[in-house]
Amino acid sequence: MGALGGIVGRNGASGRSGGSGASYDPVHNASTAYGGNGNAYDLGSVGDKSPWLEKQKKGSRVWKWAVIIGVGLIIAAAIVCGVLFGVVFRNKSGNSGGETSTPDSSGDLDINSAAIKALLNNKNLHKVFPGIDYTPLNTQYPDCLSNPPSQNNITKDVAVLSQLTNTIRLYGTDCNQTEMTLHALDKLGMSDTIKLWMGVWQDNNATTNARQLQQMWDILDKYGEKPFKGLIVANEILFREQMTATELGQLLDSVRTKLQAKSMSLPVATSDLGDKWTAELAQASDYVMANIHPFFGGINAKDAASWTYSFWTNNNGPFFKSDVSKNVISETGWPSQGGTDCGTTAITDCPDASVAGIDQMNQFMEDWVCSALTNGTEYFWFEAFDEPWKISFNSGSQNWEDHWGLMDVDRNLKDGVKIPDCGGKTV
């Protein structure tokens, strides 16, 4: 999402998944907190010459040995304190955008690993979402070059996602996120049951665009088309006014032509704000994919589900494909905290509008999820996990950017969140 006060967009998407947006280090020396090479505690000067010793005259041999032993004990104590400090620092800094603990050292996790088994069969998770939007931790370029994503972290994420959906949407190709997600599916034995929409980030940076497209082709050459449901080339690029509809259409056509030359038949789509769709854009994209967020419309949570469906059918309906499975709400969701959105900058006091909160998230899910499952509405829930790096897009009283996940970065369902079970019906 990318709208700053827009009715169906979200702040800050321009930095997502390898674009040229802002980077964010939520703790000082974050690489240490997440298993990097930095030092959380500097022991370099501990145990150097003591000023007290410099004042001493030559004493007895016993006294000298006592001093030496004492200094040795000080050094040992400092080292122990440093180690303990580092452990505490790593554990407490985990909610800040990278892995939340020391990277798993038990090898390449798979379906038989204890860490994975502990995540599966969670009675509070239900496979009721047709799709889930997912951005793995530490996949913002170029930050990932020094603080890369962890394969085991992504494998754990996918184990959790498998209990919510059969379809995962990514937003970019940078930082090996697509390959790592595919590897996770393979290790979990889920390659045949869970499919990806590969995201290909595009903006107004020619270097970024070329890199992402080339990575897309490299991935397709390596893995083929089987793991994918399709390609989503660019997200909200019309909203950000970084391409025109004509330019975007030409890009989609060029990708489609090259796919055909490779004897691949994947659909080539784009996603943008619901109010950015036109007949021209629908003609250029194999799917109509609209990001529709009632929260940014200033809609009260009790009305959010009906408003979302009405907006979708009335605003985007005229451009729907005849194959209804190709009409998809590519983002919809609700933040769990962070303030109130009035839906307009003209007023700032609107307590009956969109309030970010757990109760409101539950209200939207209760009214939306099972009804959509029954009537066949295709959509991606935004999103599975919080993205702490997006705190950099918060401002003033609007502090919701990093709180859209059903779960926190530790893969814990947020306190009070209730995912509907829809009477046992699943996707």
Phi and psi in degrees as a GROMACS rama.xvg file:
@    title "Ramachandran Plot"
@    xaxis  label "Phi"
@    yaxis  label "Psi"
@TYPE xy
-147.043  4.37171  GLY-2
-84.28  129.648  ALA-3
-95.3306  90.1761  LEU-4
85.0014  7.69191  GLY-5
-75.6589  162.777  GLY-6
-80.1392  -21.2335  ILE-7
-134.343  22.8301  VAL-8
-121.397  -176.089  GLY-9
-139.443  144.986  ARG-10
-65.7181  141.925  ASN-11
89.3577  4.20589  GLY-12
-65.8212  -18.3669  ALA-13
-64.175  -14.9148  SER-14
-99.0296  1.2223  GLY-15
-75.7987  138.691  ARG-16
49.1888  60.2021  SER-17
88.1597  9.78338  GLY-18
-75.3856  -166.882  GLY-19
-102.014  24.0401  SER-20
-77.8179  -173.086  GLY-21
-69.6994  147.635  ALA-22
-102.165  162.739  SER-23
-146.669  125.859  TYR-24
-114.553  100.403  ASP-25
-73.6436  -16.0646  PRO-26
-129.161  151.751  VAL-27
-65.6284  135.504  HIS-28
56.8999  51.9217  ASN-29
-60.5738  -26.1076  ALA-30
-61.8548  -27.9186  SER-31
-69.4085  -43.3666  THR-32
-61.4926  -26.7971  ALA-33
-113.044  29.8617  TYR-34
84.6648  21.4011  GLY-35
-82.6252  -162.142  GLY-36
-96.9068  -3.50972  ASN-37
-73.5312  169.189  GLY-38
-111.684  125.389  ASN-39
-76.1089  -18.6242  ALA-40
-145.533  125.12  TYR-41
-92.7463  114.17  ASP-42
-98.9169  7.57539  LEU-43
-59.5822  -35.1362  GLY-44
-97.9814  -5.83617  SER-45
-69.1356  132.491  VAL-46
89.0938  1.83487  GLY-47
-69.8193  178.763  ASP-48
-54.3039  131.887  LYS-49
-86.9453  132.895  SER-50
-58.6306  -35.133  PRO-51
-60.9373  -39.9442  TRP-52
-66.8925  -34.1911  LEU-53
-64.0728  -24.8472  GLU-54
-85.1726  -9.41485  LYS-55
-84.559  142.413  GLN-56
-84.2865  169.588  LYS-57
-61.9886  127.481  LYS-58
-116.362  -164.621  GLY-59
-71.4548  157.278  SER-60
-59.7943  -37.3851  ARG-61
-62.265  -43.0623  VAL-62
-64.1892  -39.0608  TRP-63
-61.0284  -45.4757  LYS-64
-64.7892  -35.0046  TRP-65
-63.5655  -40.6669  ALA-66
-64.7757  -44.9733  VAL-67
-59.3147  -45.8523  ILE-68
-63.1072  -40.5208  ILE-69
-62.0849  -44.7957  GLY-70
-61.7394  -40.8714  VAL-71
-60.1496  -40.956  GLY-72
-65.6501  -36.5227  LEU-73
-63.1645  -44.0503  ILE-74
-61.1823  -46.9654  ILE-75
-61.0538  -42.9111  ALA-76
-63.3554  -40.2333  ALA-77
-63.0443  -41.4352  ALA-78
-62.8541  -45.3182  ILE-79
-60.7025  -44.8012  VAL-80
-61.5831  -39.6846  CYS-81
-62.7624  -43.3501  GLY-82
-63.5545  -46.6995  VAL-83
-62.5389  -40.6421  LEU-84
-61.2839  -41.9722  PHE-85
-62.7179  -39.9964  GLY-86
-65.445  -45.285  VAL-87
-63.0294  -41.7841  VAL-88
-60.0089  -43.5443  PHE-89
-64.0474  -43.4753  ARG-90
-69.1824  -36.8009  ASN-91
-84.6623  -17.051  LYS-92
-95.9183  9.60422  SER-93
-70.6494  -21.1466  GLY-94
-82.7046  26.8346  ASN-95
-118.849  14.5007  SER-96
120.387  -14.2983  GLY-97
-116.714  -162.863  GLY-98
-62.5715  149.015  GLU-99
-95.0887  1.95494  THR-100
-152.967  176.162  SER-101
-57.2991  133.49  THR-102
-51.6497  141.215  PRO-103
-56.3201  128.581  ASP-104
-103.88  13.252  SER-105
-90.4691  21.0442  SER-106
86.8328  -168.898  GLY-107
-75.9818  106.421  ASP-108
-63.0073  145.808  LEU-109
-141.848  -173.732  ASP-110
-62.4841  -21.0433  ILE-111
-94.6617  -2.20084  ASN-112
-73.9228  142.216  SER-113
-59.0262  -38.1399  ALA-114
-64.3977  -33.213  ALA-115
-77.0932  -44.0849  ILE-116
-58.3519  -33.7357  LYS-117
-67.2931  -23.2842  ALA-118
-90.0815  -22.3702  LEU-119
-81.9316  165.077  LEU-120
57.8423  41.3798  ASN-121
-80.5833  114.418  ASN-122
-65.7461  -14.9842  LYS-123
-91.1959  -5.09977  ASN-124
-105.06  138.761  LEU-125
-135.296  138.126  HIS-126
-83.3843  77.4227  LYS-127
-120.712  -0.543828  VAL-128
-100.63  124.29  PHE-129
-59.2531  -30.2922  PRO-130
-156.98  157.239  GLY-131
-130.247  134.778  ILE-132
-83.1366  133.476  ASP-133
-142.619  127.59  TYR-134
-123.854  112.155  THR-135
-61.7222  151.809  PRO-136
-62.5198  145.947  LEU-137
63.755  36.2151  ASN-138
-114.737  30.5747  THR-139
-96.2383  122.119  GLN-140
-87.6648  136.488  TYR-141
-96.1227  7.8712  PRO-142
-55.4139  -33.6306  ASP-143
-67.0633  -15.4312  CYS-144
-67.2167  -32.1828  LEU-145
-103.165  -21.1127  SER-146
-136.087  74.6042  ASN-147
-73.9624  159.855  PRO-148
-68.1432  156.188  PRO-149
-99.2041  130.86  SER-150
-60.7302  -43.3712  GLN-151
-66.079  -33.4916  ASN-152
-62.6974  -43.4224  ASN-153
-68.905  -38.4734  ILE-154
-61.4057  -40.7712  THR-155
-64.17  -43.1159  LYS-156
-57.3096  -46.3091  ASP-157
-66.1521  -34.4924  VAL-158
-60.2219  -38.6882  ALA-159
-72.2777  -44.8391  VAL-160
-59.0972  -32.3338  LEU-161
-63.5772  -16.9058  SER-162
-93.8236  1.40892  GLN-163
-116.714  -28.5983  LEU-164
-160.973  168.651  THR-165
-111.184  2.15814  ASN-166
-136.76  125.312  THR-167
-117.797  132.375  ILE-168
-106.552  128.477  ARG-169
-103.565  164.646  LEU-170
-112.698  -14.1854  TYR-171
-158.998  170.66  GLY-172
-106.31  -6.56421  THR-173
-65.1578  158.161  ASP-174
64.9035  23.6508  CYS-175
62.0966  22.3061  ASN-176
-65.3346  -35.7406  GLN-177
-67.8123  -48.1424  THR-178
-61.6376  -38.9435  GLU-179
-70.274  -34.3264  MET-180
-68.6618  -40.4558  THR-181
-64.3014  -39.458  LEU-182
-63.3522  -39.88  HIS-183
-61.1414  -45.2017  ALA-184
-60.5168  -39.5149  LEU-185
-64.804  -46.7626  ASP-186
-66.5277  -26.1596  LYS-187
-91.2473  -1.32506  LEU-188
67.2086  31.188  GLY-189
-116.625  12.8133  MET-190
-62.5431  -27.1818  SER-191
-89.5054  -15.5948  ASP-192
-107.623  -24.8684  THR-193
-118.202  129.364  ILE-194
-118.377  159.5  LYS-195
-112.252  145.842  LEU-196
-97.673  114.446  TRP-197
-76.6076  124.053  MET-198
-90.6923  140.843  GLY-199
-128.273  102.347  VAL-200
-68.1053  138.192  TRP-201
-139.31  142.694  GLN-202
-147.764  -143.983  ASP-203
-103.201  19.5222  ASN-204
-107.187  110.348  ASN-205
-62.0888  -34.5556  ALA-206
-66.4253  -45.9001  THR-207
-58.9164  -47.3544  THR-208
-61.4227  -45.4156  ASN-209
-65.303  -40.8052  ALA-210
-62.6468  -46.4843  ARG-211
-64.9186  -42.2171  GLN-212
-65.0405  -42.0639  LEU-213
-63.9601  -40.1596  GLN-214
-62.3964  -38.5292  GLN-215
-58.6206  -46.4709  MET-216
-66.5125  -38.1795  TRP-217
-62.1327  -40.9916  ASP-218
-65.2657  -44.7069  ILE-219
-65.4038  -38.0758  LEU-220
-64.6009  -35.053  ASP-221
-80.6498  -42.384  LYS-222
-106.347  -13.4684  TYR-223
74.6726  -171.996  GLY-224
-93.1546  -12.5037  GLU-225
-56.8942  -40.0868  LYS-226
-71.0675  -8.61239  PRO-227
-114.972  146.21  PHE-228
-86.322  -26.297  LYS-229
169.679  -174.389  GLY-230
-118.604  132.747  LEU-231
-111.755  102.825  ILE-232
-97.1014  108.315  VAL-233
82.8372  143.441  ALA-234
-133.41  120.748  ASN-235
57.3076  30.1806  GLU-236
-73.4305  -26.9844  ILE-237
-72.5509  -40.583  LEU-238
-59.0941  -42.2644  PHE-239
-78.4261  -3.49814  ARG-240
57.6636  40.449  GLU-241
-101.129  -8.52283  GLN-242
-148.782  157.276  MET-243
-90.3634  165.519  THR-244
-60.3598  -35.6298  ALA-245
-67.034  -45.0824  THR-246
-63.8554  -40.5883  GLU-247
-65.4065  -40.8625  LEU-248
-61.1156  -40.0765  GLY-249
-64.8066  -38.0699  GLN-250
-64.4409  -45.63  LEU-251
-62.884  -39.9043  LEU-252
-62.5349  -40.2665  ASP-253
-66.5756  -38.1875  SER-254
-65.7686  -42.8058  VAL-255
-62.7417  -41.2649  ARG-256
-65.0805  -42.4094  THR-257
-69.3465  -35.0073  LYS-258
-60.4889  -44.6572  LEU-259
-61.857  -37.6003  GLN-260
-64.8929  -25.8424  ALA-261
-91.8762  8.10308  LYS-262
59.8836  36.755  SER-263
-112.209  146.952  MET-264
-125.614  30.4848  SER-265
-66.7548  142.99  LEU-266
-67.4426  145.873  PRO-267
-118.173  114.485  VAL-268
-128.398  172.879  ALA-269
-135.775  164.989  THR-270
-128.814  144.349  SER-271
-156.961  172.361  ASP-272
-55.5312  148.956  LEU-273
-56.6334  -33.8367  GLY-274
-88.6129  6.82215  ASP-275
-98.1104  -4.7572  LYS-276
-80.6072  135.178  TRP-277
-133.747  172.351  THR-278
-60.5703  -37.518  ALA-279
-63.4234  -45.4024  GLU-280
-66.8402  -40.8254  LEU-281
-64.0011  -34.3709  ALA-282
-67.818  -34.7025  GLN-283
-78.7944  -26.2026  ALA-284
-103.764  137.902  SER-285
-70.6409  -22.6251  ASP-286
-126.683  148.783  TYR-287
-88.5199  115.342  VAL-288
-127.307  106.08  MET-289
-114.573  133.29  ALA-290
-88.2556  116.742  ASN-291
-130.164  114.857  ILE-292
-123.721  106.353  HIS-293
-61.1168  -27.1467  PRO-294
-57.6154  -40.946  PHE-295
-81.9511  -3.8849  PHE-296
-88.8218  -0.418531  GLY-297
71.6439  26.2971  GLY-298
-89.7984  131.509  ILE-299
-62.3288  143.677  ASN-300
-57.4376  -33.1767  ALA-301
-67.1721  -19.3959  LYS-302
-107.445  0.990635  ASP-303
-64.2649  -42.0196  ALA-304
-65.9672  -47.3335  ALA-305
-66.9877  -38.1391  SER-306
-62.2994  -43.5904  TRP-307
-62.2078  -45.5403  THR-308
-67.1875  -39.4569  TYR-309
-65.709  -43.5937  SER-310
-60.9563  -45.471  PHE-311
-58.8012  -49.9721  TRP-312
-75.7371  -37.2303  THR-313
-81.2315  -40.8883  ASN-314
-86.2625  -38.9964  ASN-315
-102.752  -18.8486  ASN-316
-51.2009  -40.4422  GLY-317
-60.3749  -16.6832  PRO-318
-108.938  6.72329  PHE-319
-60.0292  146.638  PHE-320
-76.1136  152.711  LYS-321
-66.1002  -30.2748  SER-322
-82.0547  105.465  ASP-323
-63.1748  -21.9479  VAL-324
-69.1773  -12.7424  SER-325
-95.9445  10.8013  LYS-326
-111.827  110.387  ASN-327
-132.973  130.727  VAL-328
-79.2491  109.637  ILE-329
-81.7238  -15.1348  SER-330
-151.612  130.635  GLU-331
-156.963  144.463  THR-332
179.058  -162.759  GLY-333
-156.229  136.749  TRP-334
-77.9973  149.224  PRO-335
-88.7122  -11.5786  SER-336
-169.235  166.914  GLN-337
129.82  -3.88031  GLY-338
128.675  -164.928  GLY-339
-124.241  135.347  THR-340
-109.739  122.315  ASP-341
-83.8906  -8.75566  CYS-342
81.9097  -2.10865  GLY-343
-158.06  152.579  THR-344
-86.0964  -3.17999  THR-345
-71.6548  -26.3044  ALA-346
-131.705  156.842  ILE-347
-124.245  -12.1261  THR-348
-110.729  103.96  ASP-349
-149.412  67.8089  CYS-350
-61.5803  -17.8449  PRO-351
-96.1895  11.0659  ASP-352
-95.2122  -137.519  ALA-353
-87.6152  113.948  SER-354
-109.82  125.788  VAL-355
-77.1965  122.667  ALA-356
-176.513  163.71  GLY-357
-64.0603  -46.0099  ILE-358
-60.5576  -39.7143  ASP-359
-70.3368  -39.8159  GLN-360
-59.8062  -44.71  MET-361
-61.9458  -40.3863  ASN-362
-60.7642  -46.321  GLN-363
-63.5829  -44.7765  PHE-364
-63.0785  -42.6056  MET-365
-60.1679  -39.4571  GLU-366
-83.4524  -23.9945  ASP-367
-102.075  -48.9923  TRP-368
-61.2297  -54.0376  VAL-369
-71.7166  -34.5537  CYS-370
-63.9109  -43.023  SER-371
-64.3006  -37.1212  ALA-372
-64.1471  -36.6105  LEU-373
-74.8803  -42.705  THR-374
-90.9659  -0.512322  ASN-375
81.7378  17.7317  GLY-376
-66.774  125.676  THR-377
-89.1724  131.805  GLU-378
-160.892  162.939  TYR-379
-112.38  128.234  PHE-380
-79.0477  131.291  TRP-381
-107.785  104.178  PHE-382
-153.766  178.737  GLU-383
-74.3318  -51.4504  ALA-384
-124.842  147.066  PHE-385
-57.7707  151.134  ASP-386
-119.269  88.4323  GLU-387
-59.0738  -26.7108  PRO-388
-61.4215  -21.0627  TRP-389
-78.6957  1.5822  LYS-390
-58.6372  -23.3021  ILE-391
-66.6647  -14.4752  SER-392
-95.4608  -4.48374  PHE-393
-72.2932  154.15  ASN-394
-161.496  142.193  SER-395
55.3113  -122.915  GLY-396
-93.463  3.00904  SER-397
-102.248  95.7412  GLN-398
-127.29  46.698  ASN-399
-108.577  -8.71699  TRP-400
-55.147  -34.8113  GLU-401
-100.404  21.9184  ASP-402
-132.52  36.1728  HIS-403
-93.9137  -6.1031  TRP-404
-75.6444  147.647  GLY-405
-66.238  -29.2053  LEU-406
-125.347  160.565  MET-407
-82.384  -175.821  ASP-408
-71.7738  -11.5271  VAL-409
-90.3493  7.92114  ASP-410
67.9199  22.7496  ARG-411
-92.5544  129.074  ASN-412
-60.1192  129.363  LEU-413
-61.06  144.721  LYS-414
-54.9768  123.012  ASP-415
93.7282  -15.2393  GLY-416
-70.4818  131.73  VAL-417
-125.736  105.593  LYS-418
-79.8717  124.036  ILE-419
-59.7238  144.351  PRO-420
-96.9526  -7.80457  ASP-421
51.9729  37.9989  CYS-422
63.6799  22.8405  GLY-423
91.3957  -4.37511  GLY-424
-73.4117  139.065  LYS-425
-130.558  167.692  THR-426
